[in-house]
């Protein structure tokens, strides 16, 4: 079994993806507990409405209503499958995602960048490797309060007959390096969104799919103008860092840094993300390399964002949870973008 002494430190070290500060992040609130495309799963039968299910009593995935026929892995007919435009890195695991809204309910898009899901809404995410399901996570809003969200992960049995709730998480599931988070860890990331849902947003979901699900209908996302290298890099940072690095996120008290894109931002250089990191000095970071800038134009080695993305094994790695391997593609995208930036006083690189 690999040593995991650093994991506790990593959990408490939800600090800047730029690596600005050594202090631990603010605690999560107490819970009173591509563009995306949807695909209706065929041949499914109706199941109980989400409001009729008691999240506190669920011990198995089969009790959540995701499947109408678990043996055949037939997903319920009122469940919609989606894939976000920018995916969170989880060590290369294959993921499938589903959403179910109560009949007739809509997602509140009064603030189109901060979607609020109705009571009874459920979202699942399945992680698998080599075709074998390892865990399925569920988030459900069970009440009207800001903390009325149930979050938990179900670990699949070896025979694939069901998945069992793992309140304390699990390490090296199914003989792989895949780790499952404990329930108490879920809020570390999800607290950074008022709607508590990551990866399903105006920026992530295609307009013609999202608009019918929202009230008022969510407006189209503004196209981000910039070269493909820059837009890809910002998408990587948004998906992997933006949920903690925004005004509501756990890293905000220590860094005041934005790594989240707004759906109305239309020019790369004018995004809050760009303005928050490019040429901005780090604060009191004492981790590996001690890079002097969050992003040093033209110099990845002096850029804390890059240094922490390529680091693994202790509290200084970013993202801090859910990964033990470097996202080589995502890192390459960010490195190339940083290299393309003109150092101060020089003309544009290209």
DRENMARVEX-25494 format. One record per residue: residue number from 1; residue in one letter; x negated, y negated, z negated of N, C-alpha, C in turn. Coordinates in steps of 0.05 Angstrom, whole numbers. Example, Ala and Ser with C-alpha at 12.3 -4.5 7.8 and 13.67 -1.06 7.14 Angstrom:
! residues 2
<fimar 1 "A" <-264 114 -156> <-246 90 -156> <-264 66 -156>>
<fimar 2 "S" <-257 45 -142> <-273 21 -143> <-258 -1 -157>>
***
This chain:
! residues 350
<fimar 1 "X" <-17 24 0> <0 0 0> <-18 -25 0>>
<fimar 2 "X" <-11 -43 18> <-28 -67 20> <-23 -85 -4>>
<fimar 3 "X" <-44 -99 -12> <-42 -117 -35> <-23 -140 -28>>
<fimar 4 "X" <-6 -147 -47> <14 -168 -43> <14 -188 -66>>
<fimar 5 "X" <-9 -190 -79> <-10 -209 -102> <-6 -237 -93>>
<fimar 6 "X" <-13 -243 -67> <-10 -270 -57> <19 -277 -52>>
<fimar 7 "X" <38 -257 -50> <65 -264 -41> <79 -282 -60>>
<fimar 8 "X" <76 -277 -87> <89 -295 -106> <79 -324 -103>>
<fimar 9 "X" <53 -326 -98> <43 -353 -94> <54 -366 -69>>
<fimar 10 "X" <57 -350 -48> <68 -360 -23> <96 -370 -27>>
<fimar 11 "X" <112 -355 -42> <139 -363 -47> <141 -390 -61>>
<fimar 12 "X" <123 -394 -80> <124 -419 -95> <110 -442 -80>>
<fimar 13 "X" <97 -435 -58> <81 -455 -44> <94 -463 -18>>
<fimar 14 "X" <120 -467 -19> <134 -477 5> <128 -507 8>>
<fimar 15 "X" <104 -512 17> <95 -539 20> <91 -545 49>>
<fimar 16 "X" <78 -567 55> <77 -577 83> <66 -556 102>>
<fimar 17 "X" <80 -554 125> <69 -538 147> <44 -551 157>>
<fimar 18 "X" <41 -577 151> <16 -591 157> <-5 -585 136>>
<fimar 19 "X" <4 -575 113> <-14 -569 91> <-22 -594 76>>
<fimar 20 "X" <-4 -613 71> <-11 -637 58> <-16 -634 29>>
<fimar 21 "X" <0 -618 15> <0 -619 -14> <-2 -591 -26>>
<fimar 22 "X" <-15 -589 -48> <-18 -562 -61> <5 -555 -79>>
<fimar 23 "X" <21 -575 -86> <41 -569 -106> <63 -551 -95>>
<fimar 24 "X" <76 -537 -113> <98 -520 -105> <122 -537 -96>>
<fimar 25 "X" <139 -524 -80> <162 -538 -69> <184 -540 -90>>
<fimar 26 "X" <203 -558 -86> <226 -560 -104> <242 -535 -104>>
<fimar 27 "X" <254 -527 -127> <269 -502 -128> <294 -503 -111>>
<fimar 28 "X" <302 -480 -101> <326 -478 -85> <350 -483 -103>>
<fimar 29 "X" <372 -493 -92> <396 -498 -108> <407 -472 -118>>
<fimar 30 "X" <421 -473 -141> <433 -449 -151> <458 -442 -135>>
<fimar 31 "X" <460 -419 -124> <483 -412 -108> <503 -398 -125>>
<fimar 32 "X" <526 -413 -130> <548 -399 -143> <556 -380 -122>>
<fimar 33 "X" <540 -380 -132> <530 -367 -112> <533 -382 -89>>
<fimar 34 "X" <323 -409 540> <347 -400 537> <368 -416 525>>
<fimar 35 "X" <384 -423 522> <405 -431 505> <419 -406 496>>
<fimar 36 "X" <434 -408 473> <446 -384 463> <469 -376 480>>
<fimar 37 "X" <472 -350 483> <494 -338 498> <509 -319 480>>
<fimar 38 "X" <535 -319 481> <551 -301 465> <561 -278 482>>
<fimar 39 "X" <563 -254 470> <573 -231 485> <592 -216 466>>
<fimar 40 "X" <617 -215 474> <637 -200 459> <630 -170 461>>
<fimar 41 "X" <630 -156 438> <624 -127 439> <649 -112 447>>
<fimar 42 "X" <648 -95 468> <672 -82 478> <681 -59 461>>
<fimar 43 "X" <706 -53 464> <717 -28 452> <720 -29 422>>
<fimar 44 "X" <721 -52 410> <722 -53 381> <750 -56 371>>
<fimar 45 "X" <755 -49 346> <781 -51 333> <781 -73 313>>
<fimar 46 "X" <804 -85 307> <805 -107 287> <796 -97 260>>
<fimar 47 "X" <785 -114 244> <777 -107 217> <789 -128 198>>
<fimar 48 "X" <785 -124 172> <796 -143 153> <785 -171 157>>
<fimar 49 "X" <801 -191 153> <791 -219 155> <770 -223 134>>
<fimar 50 "X" <749 -239 139> <728 -244 120> <738 -252 92>>
<fimar 51 "X" <759 -268 91> <769 -278 66> <780 -256 48>>
<fimar 52 "X" <786 -232 60> <796 -210 45> <774 -193 33>>
<fimar 53 "X" <749 -199 40> <727 -183 30> <713 -198 8>>
<fimar 54 "X" <705 -183 -12> <692 -195 -36> <661 -191 -33>>
<fimar 55 "X" <646 -212 -26> <617 -208 -22> <603 -196 -47>>
<fimar 56 "X" <613 -203 -71> <599 -193 -95> <601 -163 -98>>
<fimar 57 "X" <620 -150 -85> <624 -122 -89> <611 -105 -67>>
<fimar 58 "X" <598 -117 -48> <587 -103 -26> <561 -90 -33>>
<fimar 59 "X" <559 -64 -28> <534 -50 -33> <522 -39 -7>>
<fimar 60 "X" <538 -38 14> <529 -26 40> <538 -44 63>>
<fimar 61 "X" <523 -43 84> <529 -59 108> <557 -51 119>>
<fimar 62 "X" <564 -26 117> <590 -17 127> <613 -31 113>>
<fimar 63 "X" <609 -44 91> <630 -57 76> <633 -87 84>>
<fimar 64 "X" <616 -96 102> <617 -125 110> <635 -131 133>>
<fimar 65 "X" <643 -110 148> <661 -115 171> <647 -119 197>>
<fimar 66 "X" <620 -116 198> <606 -120 223> <614 -99 243>>
<fimar 67 "X" <616 -74 234> <621 -52 252> <649 -41 250>>
<fimar 68 "X" <662 -35 272> <687 -21 272> <682 9 272>>
<fimar 69 "X" <659 17 283> <651 45 283> <621 46 279>>
<fimar 70 "X" <613 50 254> <585 48 247> <569 71 260>>
<fimar 71 "X" <581 95 261> <567 118 272> <559 113 301>>
<fimar 72 "X" <576 99 316> <570 93 344> <558 65 347>>
<fimar 73 "X" <554 51 325> <544 23 325> <561 5 342>>
<fimar 74 "X" <587 9 340> <606 -8 355> <613 -32 338>>
<fimar 75 "X" <606 -55 348> <610 -80 333> <639 -88 335>>
<fimar 76 "X" <650 -100 314> <679 -107 314> <685 -127 337>>
<fimar 77 "X" <709 -126 347> <717 -141 370> <718 -171 366>>
<fimar 78 "X" <720 -180 341> <722 -209 336> <694 -220 328>>
<fimar 79 "X" <673 -204 333> <646 -213 327> <632 -221 354>>
<fimar 80 "X" <618 -243 354> <605 -253 377> <575 -251 374>>
<fimar 81 "X" <561 -242 394> <532 -240 393> <519 -265 406>>
<fimar 82 "X" <497 -274 394> <483 -297 405> <453 -295 402>>
<fimar 83 "X" <439 -311 418> <410 -312 416> <402 -342 417>>
<fimar 84 "X" <387 -352 397> <380 -380 397> <358 -386 418>>
<fimar 85 "X" <358 -411 426> <338 -420 446> <310 -417 435>>
<fimar 86 "X" <305 -426 410> <279 -424 397> <281 -405 374>>
<fimar 87 "X" <267 -383 375> <269 -362 355> <248 -364 333>>
<fimar 88 "X" <256 -358 309> <238 -356 286> <220 -332 289>>
<fimar 89 "X" <194 -336 284> <175 -314 286> <177 -295 262>>
<fimar 90 "X" <180 -270 267> <181 -250 246> <164 -226 254>>
<fimar 91 "X" <139 -231 259> <119 -210 265> <127 -192 288>>
<fimar 92 "X" <141 -203 308> <147 -189 332> <171 -170 330>>
<fimar 93 "X" <186 -171 308> <209 -154 305> <230 -162 326>>
<fimar 94 "X" <244 -142 336> <267 -147 354> <291 -154 337>>
<fimar 95 "X" <306 -175 346> <328 -184 329> <354 -186 346>>
<fimar 96 "X" <376 -179 333> <402 -184 344> <418 -200 324>>
<fimar 97 "X" <435 -218 334> <449 -237 316> <479 -238 324>>
<fimar 98 "X" <496 -240 304> <524 -241 308> <537 -262 291>>
<fimar 99 "X" <560 -273 300> <576 -292 285> <605 -283 286>>
<fimar 100 "X" <618 -287 263> <647 -284 263> <660 -307 247>>
<fimar 101 "X" <680 -319 259> <695 -340 245> <723 -329 239>>
<fimar 102 "X" <734 -338 216> <762 -330 210> <781 -338 233>>
<fimar 103 "X" <802 -323 237> <820 -329 259> <830 -358 258>>
<fimar 104 "X" <827 -372 280> <837 -399 281> <819 -420 269>>
<fimar 105 "X" <797 -412 256> <780 -431 242> <759 -442 262>>
<fimar 106 "X" <750 -467 256> <730 -480 272> <706 -488 255>>
<fimar 107 "X" <684 -492 267> <660 -502 254> <662 -533 254>>
<fimar 108 "X" <658 -545 231> <659 -574 228> <635 -587 241>>
<fimar 109 "X" <639 -602 263> <617 -615 277> <620 -645 274>>
<fimar 110 "X" <631 -655 252> <633 -684 247> <605 -696 250>>
<fimar 111 "X" <585 -683 238> <557 -690 244> <547 -668 263>>
<fimar 112 "X" <545 -673 289> <538 -652 307> <511 -639 303>>
<fimar 113 "X" <493 -652 288> <467 -640 282> <467 -625 256>>
<fimar 114 "X" <489 -626 241> <491 -612 215> <518 -598 214>>
<fimar 115 "X" <519 -575 227> <544 -560 229> <551 -549 202>>
<fimar 116 "X" <577 -549 195> <587 -538 170> <607 -516 177>>
<fimar 117 "X" <602 -492 167> <618 -469 174> <642 -466 156>>
<fimar 118 "X" <664 -456 166> <688 -453 149> <685 -431 129>>
<fimar 119 "X" <701 -432 108> <702 -411 88> <709 -385 102>>
<fimar 120 "X" <694 -364 97> <699 -338 110> <681 -333 134>>
<fimar 121 "X" <666 -353 143> <648 -348 165> <626 -329 157>>
<fimar 122 "X" <618 -312 175> <597 -292 170> <577 -292 193>>
<fimar 123 "X" <552 -290 187> <530 -288 207> <512 -266 198>>
<fimar 124 "X" <505 -248 217> <488 -225 212> <463 -227 230>>
<fimar 125 "X" <441 -217 221> <416 -215 237> <403 -188 231>>
<fimar 126 "X" <400 -172 253> <388 -145 251> <359 -146 260>>
<fimar 127 "X" <342 -134 245> <313 -131 251> <307 -102 258>>
<fimar 128 "X" <293 -98 280> <286 -71 288> <258 -70 300>>
<fimar 129 "X" <246 -46 300> <221 -41 313> <222 -15 327>>
<fimar 130 "X" <213 -15 352> <212 9 368> <240 22 369>>
<fimar 131 "X" <261 6 371> <288 16 373> <301 25 347>>
<fimar 132 "X" <287 23 325> <298 32 299> <305 8 282>>
<fimar 133 "X" <330 7 273> <339 -15 256> <326 -12 229>>
<fimar 134 "X" <316 -34 218> <303 -34 192> <319 -49 171>>
<fimar 135 "X" <330 -72 178> <346 -87 159> <366 -104 174>>
<fimar 136 "X" <388 -110 161> <408 -129 171> <414 -149 149>>
<fimar 137 "X" <411 -175 155> <417 -196 136> <444 -208 141>>
<fimar 138 "X" <457 -216 120> <484 -228 122> <484 -254 106>>
<fimar 139 "X" <496 -275 118> <503 -299 103> <532 -304 107>>
<fimar 140 "X" <547 -308 86> <576 -313 87> <583 -336 69>>
<fimar 141 "X" <600 -354 79> <610 -375 62> <636 -365 49>>
<fimar 142 "X" <635 -363 22> <658 -351 8> <675 -372 -6>>
<fimar 143 "X" <666 -397 -7> <682 -418 -20> <675 -445 -9>>
<fimar 144 "X" <688 -466 -19> <685 -493 -7> <661 -508 -18>>
<fimar 145 "X" <648 -499 -39> <626 -513 -51> <601 -512 -35>>
<fimar 146 "X" <582 -531 -40> <557 -532 -26> <540 -506 -30>>
<fimar 147 "X" <544 -493 -53> <529 -469 -59> <544 -444 -56>>
<fimar 148 "X" <568 -446 -44> <585 -422 -42> <579 -405 -17>>
<fimar 149 "X" <554 -395 -17> <545 -378 5> <532 -353 -7>>
<fimar 150 "X" <541 -330 3> <529 -305 -5> <508 -298 16>>
<fimar 151 "X" <484 -291 7> <462 -283 25> <449 -258 14>>
<fimar 152 "X" <444 -239 32> <431 -215 23> <423 -198 47>>
<fimar 153 "X" <404 -179 42> <394 -162 63> <400 -133 57>>
<fimar 154 "X" <408 -118 77> <414 -90 75> <393 -74 89>>
<fimar 155 "X" <381 -55 75> <359 -38 87> <372 -12 98>>
<fimar 156 "X" <365 -6 123> <377 17 136> <365 43 124>>
<fimar 157 "X" <383 62 120> <374 89 111> <359 103 133>>
<fimar 158 "X" <342 122 126> <325 135 146> <342 149 167>>
<fimar 159 "X" <365 159 160> <382 173 180> <399 155 196>>
<fimar 160 "X" <398 128 190> <413 109 206> <442 109 201>>
<fimar 161 "X" <451 122 180> <480 125 175> <492 100 163>>
<fimar 162 "X" <476 83 150> <486 58 137> <461 43 128>>
<fimar 163 "X" <466 19 118> <445 3 106> <454 -6 78>>
<fimar 164 "X" <435 -5 59> <442 -9 31> <431 -36 22>>
<fimar 165 "X" <446 -51 7> <438 -77 -3> <413 -74 -20>>
<fimar 166 "X" <393 -92 -15> <368 -92 -30> <365 -118 -44>>
<fimar 167 "X" <377 -122 -68> <376 -148 -82> <348 -157 -87>>
<fimar 168 "X" <329 -139 -92> <302 -146 -98> <283 -144 -74>>
<fimar 169 "X" <295 -140 -50> <279 -138 -26> <265 -110 -24>>
<fimar 170 "X" <248 -107 -5> <234 -82 0> <209 -87 16>>
<fimar 171 "X" <188 -71 11> <163 -75 26> <158 -51 44>>
<fimar 172 "X" <147 -57 68> <139 -36 87> <161 -17 93>>
<fimar 173 "X" <183 -28 102> <207 -12 107> <203 8 130>>
<fimar 174 "X" <211 32 126> <210 52 146> <181 59 155>>
<fimar 175 "X" <162 54 137> <134 60 144> <121 39 162>>
<fimar 176 "X" <135 16 165> <124 -6 181> <113 -27 163>>
<fimar 177 "X" <104 -49 174> <94 -71 157> <117 -91 152>>
<fimar 178 "X" <141 -84 159> <164 -103 156> <173 -104 127>>
<fimar 179 "X" <174 -128 116> <183 -133 89> <210 -146 89>>
<fimar 180 "X" <226 -139 70> <253 -150 67> <253 -170 43>>
<fimar 181 "X" <264 -194 46> <263 -213 24> <284 -206 3>>
<fimar 182 "X" <278 -214 -22> <297 -212 -44> <319 -234 -40>>
<fimar 183 "X" <342 -229 -51> <364 -247 -48> <356 -275 -58>>
<fimar 184 "X" <342 -277 -80> <335 -303 -91> <317 -319 -73>>
<fimar 185 "X" <303 -305 -54> <285 -319 -36> <300 -333 -13>>
<fimar 186 "X" <325 -324 -8> <339 -334 16> <342 -364 15>>
<fimar 187 "X" <348 -374 -9> <353 -403 -11> <328 -420 -6>>
<fimar 188 "X" <304 -408 -8> <280 -424 -3> <281 -436 25>>
<fimar 189 "X" <291 -422 44> <293 -432 71> <321 -444 78>>
<fimar 190 "X" <342 -431 69> <368 -439 77> <378 -465 63>>
<fimar 191 "X" <366 -472 41> <374 -497 27> <368 -521 44>>
<fimar 192 "X" <350 -519 64> <343 -542 80> <363 -550 101>>
<fimar 193 "X" <385 -535 103> <407 -542 121> <432 -545 105>>
<fimar 194 "X" <446 -567 106> <471 -570 90> <491 -548 96>>
<fimar 195 "X" <491 -538 121> <509 -516 128> <498 -489 122>>
<fimar 196 "X" <473 -488 112> <459 -463 103> <453 -443 125>>
<fimar 197 "X" <459 -450 149> <454 -431 171> <431 -441 189>>
<fimar 198 "X" <412 -424 195> <390 -430 212> <393 -417 240>>
<fimar 199 "X" <384 -430 260> <384 -418 287> <410 -419 302>>
<fimar 200 "X" <430 -430 289> <456 -434 303> <463 -463 300>>
<fimar 201 "X" <459 -479 321> <462 -508 319> <467 -519 347>>
<fimar 202 "X" <473 -545 348> <476 -558 373> <452 -556 391>>
<fimar 203 "X" <428 -557 378> <403 -555 393> <399 -527 404>>
<fimar 204 "X" <408 -507 389> <401 -479 395> <422 -465 412>>
<fimar 205 "X" <446 -475 413> <468 -461 426> <478 -477 450>>
<fimar 206 "X" <482 -463 472> <491 -476 496> <518 -490 492>>
<fimar 207 "X" <520 -514 504> <543 -531 499> <570 -517 507>>
<fimar 208 "X" <571 -504 529> <597 -492 538> <605 -469 520>>
<fimar 209 "X" <587 -459 504> <593 -438 485> <601 -450 458>>
<fimar 210 "X" <586 -470 449> <590 -482 423> <615 -500 422>>
<fimar 211 "X" <620 -515 442> <642 -535 441> <669 -523 433>>
<fimar 212 "X" <677 -500 444> <703 -489 437> <704 -479 408>>
<fimar 213 "X" <681 -475 395> <680 -465 368> <680 -487 347>>
<fimar 214 "X" <677 -512 356> <673 -534 337> <695 -555 338>>
<fimar 215 "X" <698 -569 316> <718 -591 315> <706 -614 299>>
<fimar 216 "X" <704 -638 313> <710 -643 341> <691 -627 358>>
<fimar 217 "X" <697 -624 384> <679 -608 402> <651 -620 402>>
<fimar 218 "X" <631 -604 397> <604 -613 396> <596 -625 423>>
<fimar 219 "X" <583 -648 424> <575 -660 449> <550 -646 460>>
<fimar 220 "X" <544 -649 486> <520 -636 497> <495 -646 484>>
<fimar 221 "X" <475 -629 483> <449 -637 473> <434 -654 494>>
<fimar 222 "X" <422 -675 485> <406 -692 503> <381 -677 511>>
<fimar 223 "X" <375 -677 536> <351 -664 546> <326 -677 536>>
<fimar 224 "X" <307 -662 525> <282 -673 515> <263 -676 538>>
<fimar 225 "X" <255 -701 544> <238 -707 566> <208 -705 558>>
<fimar 226 "X" <194 -689 572> <165 -685 566> <156 -661 582>>
<fimar 227 "X" <130 -657 584> <121 -633 599> <128 -608 584>>
<fimar 228 "X" <128 -586 599> <137 -560 587> <120 -552 564>>
<fimar 229 "X" <95 -559 564> <76 -552 543> <85 -565 517>>
<fimar 230 "X" <92 -591 518> <100 -605 494> <127 -596 484>>
<fimar 231 "X" <147 -592 501> <173 -584 492> <173 -556 480>>
<fimar 232 "X" <156 -539 491> <154 -512 480> <142 -513 452>>
<fimar 233 "X" <121 -528 449> <108 -531 423> <126 -542 402>>
<fimar 234 "X" <141 -563 409> <160 -575 390> <182 -555 383>>
<fimar 235 "X" <190 -538 402> <210 -518 396> <200 -497 376>>
<fimar 236 "X" <175 -490 379> <162 -471 360> <162 -483 332>>
<fimar 237 "X" <155 -508 329> <154 -521 303> <182 -524 292>>
<fimar 238 "X" <201 -531 309> <229 -534 299> <239 -508 288>>
<fimar 239 "X" <235 -486 302> <246 -461 294> <233 -449 269>>
<fimar 240 "X" <206 -453 267> <191 -441 245> <187 -458 221>>
<fimar 241 "X" <188 -484 224> <181 -503 203> <203 -523 196>>
<fimar 242 "X" <221 -528 215> <240 -550 212> <260 -547 190>>
<fimar 243 "X" <267 -522 182> <287 -518 161> <276 -526 133>>
<fimar 244 "X" <250 -526 129> <238 -535 104> <228 -564 106>>
<fimar 245 "X" <219 -571 130> <208 -598 134> <229 -617 147>>
<fimar 246 "X" <247 -625 130> <267 -646 137> <277 -657 111>>
<fimar 247 "X" <293 -677 112> <302 -692 88> <315 -674 67>>
<fimar 248 "X" <327 -652 76> <341 -634 57> <324 -610 49>>
<fimar 249 "X" <301 -607 61> <285 -583 58> <268 -582 33>>
<fimar 250 "X" <258 -558 26> <243 -554 1> <216 -568 2>>
<fimar 251 "X" <205 -572 26> <178 -585 28> <180 -615 28>>
<fimar 252 "X" <203 -627 30> <206 -656 33> <194 -671 9>>
<fimar 253 "X" <199 -663 -16> <189 -679 -38> <158 -682 -38>>
<fimar 254 "X" <145 -662 -27> <115 -663 -27> <103 -676 -2>>
<fimar 255 "X" <118 -677 20> <106 -685 45> <120 -707 60>>
<fimar 256 "X" <147 -709 56> <162 -729 72> <156 -726 102>>
<fimar 257 "X" <154 -701 111> <147 -696 138> <170 -682 153>>
<fimar 258 "X" <174 -690 178> <196 -679 194> <185 -661 215>>
<fimar 259 "X" <193 -636 215> <186 -617 236> <211 -605 249>>
<fimar 260 "X" <232 -620 247> <259 -613 258> <266 -632 280>>
<fimar 261 "X" <275 -621 302> <284 -637 325> <313 -645 322>>
<fimar 262 "X" <319 -669 331> <347 -678 332> <358 -674 360>>
<fimar 263 "X" <383 -666 362> <394 -659 389> <398 -684 406>>
<fimar 264 "X" <396 -708 396> <398 -732 412> <371 -744 419>>
<fimar 265 "X" <350 -732 409> <323 -742 416> <316 -735 445>>
<fimar 266 "X" <308 -754 460> <305 -749 489> <277 -753 500>>
<fimar 267 "X" <258 -763 484> <230 -767 493> <212 -755 472>>
<fimar 268 "X" <194 -737 480> <176 -724 461> <163 -743 442>>
<fimar 269 "X" <150 -764 453> <134 -783 437> <151 -800 419>>
<fimar 270 "X" <178 -800 423> <195 -816 406> <210 -799 385>>
<fimar 271 "X" <205 -773 385> <218 -756 365> <207 -762 337>>
<fimar 272 "X" <223 -757 318> <213 -760 290> <191 -740 284>>
<fimar 273 "X" <193 -717 297> <172 -696 293> <145 -707 302>>
<fimar 274 "X" <144 -718 327> <119 -728 338> <109 -751 320>>
<fimar 275 "X" <126 -769 313> <117 -792 297> <108 -784 269>>
<fimar 276 "X" <119 -762 259> <113 -753 232> <86 -739 230>>
<fimar 277 "X" <75 -728 252> <51 -712 250> <27 -722 267>>
<fimar 278 "X" <32 -733 290> <10 -739 308> <-6 -763 298>>
<fimar 279 "X" <-31 -759 292> <-48 -780 281> <-44 -785 251>>
<fimar 280 "X" <-26 -771 238> <-20 -775 210> <-40 -760 193>>
<fimar 281 "X" <-52 -773 173> <-72 -759 156> <-58 -740 137>>
<fimar 282 "X" <-72 -719 130> <-62 -702 108> <-66 -716 82>>
<fimar 283 "X" <-52 -707 61> <-53 -721 36> <-74 -708 17>>
<fimar 284 "X" <-66 -688 2> <-85 -676 -17> <-90 -647 -11>>
<fimar 285 "X" <-88 -639 14> <-91 -610 21> <-119 -601 15>>
<fimar 286 "X" <-121 -578 2> <-147 -566 -5> <-150 -537 4>>
<fimar 287 "X" <-134 -531 24> <-135 -503 35> <-157 -499 54>>
<fimar 288 "X" <-155 -478 70> <-177 -470 88> <-183 -492 109>>
<fimar 289 "X" <-208 -499 111> <-217 -518 131> <-213 -547 124>>
<fimar 290 "X" <-195 -553 106> <-189 -581 97> <-186 -599 121>>
<fimar 291 "X" <-169 -593 140> <-165 -610 163> <-156 -638 155>>
<fimar 292 "X" <-167 -659 167> <-161 -686 158> <-134 -697 168>>
<fimar 293 "X" <-123 -685 189> <-98 -695 200> <-77 -673 202>>
<fimar 294 "X" <-52 -682 201> <-30 -663 207> <-33 -653 236>>
<fimar 295 "X" <-35 -671 255> <-42 -665 282> <-63 -685 291>>
<fimar 296 "X" <-87 -676 297> <-108 -694 308> <-108 -691 338>>
<fimar 297 "X" <-100 -713 352> <-99 -711 381> <-124 -700 394>>
<fimar 298 "X" <-121 -679 410> <-144 -668 424> <-161 -649 407>>
<fimar 299 "X" <-155 -645 382> <-173 -630 364> <-157 -611 346>>
<fimar 300 "X" <-151 -587 355> <-136 -568 339> <-150 -561 313>>
<fimar 301 "X" <-177 -560 312> <-191 -552 288> <-187 -572 266>>
<fimar 302 "X" <-181 -597 273> <-177 -618 252> <-147 -622 247>>
<fimar 303 "X" <-130 -604 257> <-101 -607 255> <-91 -586 235>>
<fimar 304 "X" <-80 -596 213> <-70 -577 192> <-47 -560 202>>
<fimar 305 "X" <-31 -570 220> <-9 -553 230> <-20 -529 244>>
<fimar 306 "X" <-41 -532 260> <-53 -509 274> <-68 -491 254>>
<fimar 307 "X" <-83 -502 236> <-99 -487 217> <-81 -469 200>>
<fimar 308 "X" <-58 -479 191> <-41 -462 174> <-25 -442 190>>
<fimar 309 "X" <-19 -448 215> <-5 -428 232> <-24 -404 238>>
<fimar 310 "X" <-50 -409 240> <-68 -387 246> <-79 -373 221>>
<fimar 311 "X" <-70 -382 198> <-80 -370 173> <-59 -350 162>>
<fimar 312 "X" <-69 -328 150> <-51 -309 137> <-65 -298 112>>
<fimar 313 "X" <-48 -288 93> <-58 -273 71> <-57 -287 44>>
<fimar 314 "X" <-49 -313 43> <-46 -326 17> <-26 -348 19>>
<fimar 315 "X" <-24 -365 -2> <-4 -385 -3> <-6 -407 18>>
<fimar 316 "X" <-28 -408 32> <-32 -430 51> <-22 -422 79>>
<fimar 317 "X" <-14 -398 83> <-4 -390 110> <23 -404 116>>
<fimar 318 "X" <28 -409 141> <54 -420 149> <63 -405 175>>
<fimar 319 "X" <88 -397 175> <108 -399 154> <99 -382 129>>
<fimar 320 "X" <109 -390 105> <100 -377 81> <113 -350 76>>
<fimar 321 "X" <137 -345 87> <152 -321 82> <158 -306 108>>
<fimar 322 "X" <162 -280 106> <172 -264 128> <152 -258 150>>
<fimar 323 "X" <126 -262 145> <106 -257 165> <79 -251 153>>
<fimar 324 "X" <66 -231 165> <39 -223 157> <20 -225 181>>
<fimar 325 "X" <32 -229 205> <16 -231 229> <19 -259 242>>
<fimar 326 "X" <-2 -268 254> <-1 -294 268> <16 -291 293>>
<fimar 327 "X" <32 -311 297> <48 -313 322> <30 -324 344>>
<fimar 328 "X" <17 -306 358> <-3 -314 378> <8 -332 400>>
<fimar 329 "X" <32 -325 409> <44 -342 430> <52 -369 420>>
<fimar 330 "X" <64 -370 397> <72 -396 385> <48 -413 378>>
<fimar 331 "X" <27 -400 367> <3 -414 361> <-10 -425 386>>
<fimar 332 "X" <-11 -409 407> <-23 -418 432> <-8 -442 443>>
<fimar 333 "X" <18 -442 441> <34 -465 451> <28 -490 435>>
<fimar 334 "X" <25 -488 409> <19 -512 393> <-9 -521 397>>
<fimar 335 "X" <-28 -502 399> <-56 -510 404> <-59 -524 431>>
<fimar 336 "X" <-46 -514 451> <-48 -526 478> <-36 -554 478>>
<fimar 337 "X" <-14 -557 463> <-2 -584 461> <-21 -603 447>>
<fimar 338 "X" <-33 -595 425> <-51 -612 410> <-75 -619 428>>
<fimar 339 "X" <-86 -599 442> <-108 -605 459> <-102 -624 482>>
<fimar 340 "X" <-76 -625 490> <-68 -642 512> <-65 -671 503>>
<fimar 341 "X" <-63 -676 477> <-59 -703 468> <-84 -719 470>>
<fimar 342 "X" <-81 -744 479> <-105 -761 483> <-114 -771 456>>
<fimar 343 "X" <-140 -769 449> <-150 -781 425> <-146 -811 425>>
<fimar 344 "X" <-144 -824 402> <-139 -853 401> <-159 -868 418>>
<fimar 345 "X" <-148 -887 434> <-165 -904 450> <-172 -893 477>>
<fimar 346 "X" <-162 -868 483> <-167 -856 509> <-142 -854 525>>
<fimar 347 "X" <-145 -853 551> <-121 -849 568> <-111 -821 566>>
<fimar 348 "X" <-86 -817 575> <-74 -791 574> <-91 -769 586>>
<fimar 349 "X" <-90 -746 575> <-107 -723 584> <-95 -712 609>>
<fimar 350 "X" <-91 -704 625> <-81 -693 650> <-85 -714 670>>
***
